[in-house]
Amino acid sequence: MSAHTPPASSAKPGSTAAPAELQLPLDEELVLKVIPMPRDCNQNGDIFGGWVMAQMDLAGAVIPARYAAGRMATVAVNHFIFKQPVRVGDILSFFSKLVHIGRTSITVKVEVYAEKFRAQGKYTKVTEASLTYVALDEEGRPRPVPGRA
């Protein structure tokens, strides 16, 4: 799997308007920043999709950990979309927000934006996902999220 899906064009045919500059989300929290290195590449020279997924799982766990107040685990990747390739040296910013708290589970949205190391301040959305985490007891069984029982 590659961290690359060709972008869908949003421009109308024959349109000459320049695309609007991408703004980082204001309603989400920056939970992780990381720079992929050459060891994280796939056979095409792009960053391996599995590496991006692992970083998304780490970033996605930050907000649920506040609510779980103890052991938890990823129970589902509800959707995951690779929008653009990630390159060695890109600065990746992972933004997350709470979507839902259930009796034993917590779902978050995670979006990843890349900026070139030598052209910082211009962002491209490269990945987005929805992940669900479950609070676990000491035996690894689902337990109620504190305050939600």
C-alpha positions as CSV (number, residue, x, y, z in Angstrom):
1,M,0.0,0.0,0.0
2,S,1.3,3.4,-0.9
3,A,0.5,6.7,0.9
4,H,-0.7,8.0,-2.4
5,T,-4.1,8.4,-4.2
6,P,-4.3,10.8,-7.1
7,P,-6.1,14.0,-6.1
8,A,-9.6,14.6,-7.3
9,S,-9.8,17.8,-9.2
10,S,-12.2,20.3,-7.7
11,A,-11.7,22.9,-10.5
12,K,-14.3,23.3,-13.1
13,P,-13.3,22.4,-16.7
14,G,-11.9,25.5,-18.4
15,S,-11.5,27.3,-15.1
16,T,-8.4,29.5,-14.7
17,A,-8.9,30.4,-11.1
18,A,-6.0,29.6,-8.8
19,P,-6.9,27.1,-6.0
20,A,-7.5,28.7,-2.6
21,E,-4.6,28.4,-0.2
22,L,-5.2,25.6,2.3
23,Q,-5.8,26.6,5.9
24,L,-5.1,24.4,8.9
25,P,-8.2,23.4,10.9
26,L,-9.1,25.7,13.7
27,D,-11.6,23.3,15.3
28,E,-9.0,20.5,15.7
29,E,-6.1,20.1,18.1
30,L,-2.5,19.6,16.9
31,V,-1.5,16.3,18.5
32,L,1.7,15.2,16.7
33,K,4.3,16.6,14.3
34,V,6.8,14.3,12.7
35,I,9.3,14.2,9.7
36,P,9.4,10.9,7.8
37,M,12.9,9.7,6.9
38,P,14.3,7.6,4.0
39,R,13.9,4.3,6.0
40,D,10.1,5.0,5.9
41,C,9.9,4.8,2.1
42,N,8.1,2.2,-0.1
43,Q,9.4,0.8,-3.4
44,N,8.2,3.9,-5.2
45,G,10.1,6.3,-3.1
46,D,7.0,7.7,-1.3
47,I,6.5,7.2,2.4
48,F,5.0,3.8,3.0
49,G,1.3,3.9,3.8
50,G,1.7,1.6,6.7
51,W,4.1,4.0,8.3
52,V,1.5,6.8,7.9
53,M,-1.2,4.6,9.4
54,A,1.0,3.8,12.4
55,Q,1.5,7.6,13.0
56,M,-2.2,8.2,12.6
57,D,-2.9,5.6,15.3
58,L,-0.5,7.3,17.7
59,A,-2.0,10.7,17.0
60,G,-5.5,9.4,17.2
61,A,-4.9,8.0,20.7
62,V,-4.0,11.4,22.2
63,I,-7.5,12.7,22.8
64,P,-9.2,9.4,23.8
65,A,-6.5,8.8,26.4
66,R,-7.8,11.9,28.2
67,Y,-11.2,10.3,28.5
68,A,-10.3,6.6,28.9
69,A,-8.3,7.3,32.1
70,G,-6.4,4.0,31.8
71,R,-5.7,1.2,29.3
72,M,-7.2,1.5,25.9
73,A,-6.7,0.0,22.4
74,T,-7.6,0.8,18.8
75,V,-10.8,-1.2,18.0
76,A,-11.6,0.1,14.5
77,V,-10.3,2.2,11.6
78,N,-13.7,3.4,10.4
79,H,-12.3,5.0,7.3
80,F,-8.9,5.9,6.0
81,I,-8.1,8.0,2.9
82,F,-4.7,8.7,1.4
83,K,-5.2,12.0,-0.6
84,Q,-1.6,12.9,-1.6
85,P,1.8,11.2,-1.5
86,V,4.0,12.0,1.5
87,R,7.7,12.6,0.7
88,V,10.9,12.2,2.7
89,G,11.5,15.4,4.7
90,D,7.9,16.6,4.6
91,I,6.8,18.1,8.0
92,L,3.6,16.3,8.9
93,S,1.1,17.9,11.3
94,F,-1.5,15.6,12.7
95,F,-4.8,17.3,13.9
96,S,-7.5,15.5,15.8
97,K,-10.9,16.1,17.3
98,L,-13.4,14.2,19.3
99,V,-16.3,12.8,17.3
100,H,-18.2,10.6,19.8
101,I,-17.9,9.1,23.2
102,G,-19.9,5.8,23.6
103,R,-20.3,3.7,26.7
104,T,-16.9,1.9,26.2
105,S,-15.5,3.6,23.1
106,I,-14.2,6.9,21.8
107,T,-14.1,7.9,18.2
108,V,-11.9,10.6,16.7
109,K,-11.2,12.3,13.4
110,V,-7.6,12.7,12.4
111,E,-6.3,14.8,9.5
112,V,-2.7,15.0,8.3
113,Y,-1.2,18.1,6.6
114,A,2.2,18.2,5.0
115,E,4.5,21.1,4.4
116,K,7.8,21.0,2.6
117,F,10.8,21.4,4.8
118,R,12.2,24.2,2.6
119,A,8.9,25.9,1.9
120,Q,7.2,25.9,5.3
121,G,3.8,27.6,5.7
122,K,2.1,26.0,2.6
123,Y,0.1,23.0,3.5
124,T,-1.4,20.0,1.6
125,K,-3.9,17.7,3.2
126,V,-2.4,14.2,2.7
127,T,-4.5,11.8,4.8
128,E,-7.7,11.7,6.8
129,A,-9.2,9.0,9.0
130,S,-11.8,8.1,11.6
131,L,-10.6,5.8,14.4
132,T,-12.3,4.3,17.4
133,Y,-10.6,3.3,20.6
134,V,-12.0,1.2,23.4
135,A,-11.3,1.5,27.1
136,L,-10.0,-1.7,28.6
137,D,-9.9,-3.2,32.1
138,E,-6.9,-5.0,33.5
139,E,-8.0,-8.3,31.8
140,G,-8.3,-6.6,28.4
141,R,-12.1,-6.5,28.3
142,P,-14.0,-3.4,27.4
143,R,-14.9,-1.2,30.4
144,P,-17.1,1.9,30.6
145,V,-15.4,5.2,29.8
146,P,-15.4,7.2,33.1
147,G,-18.4,9.4,33.5
148,R,-20.2,7.7,30.7
149,A,-21.4,4.5,32.4
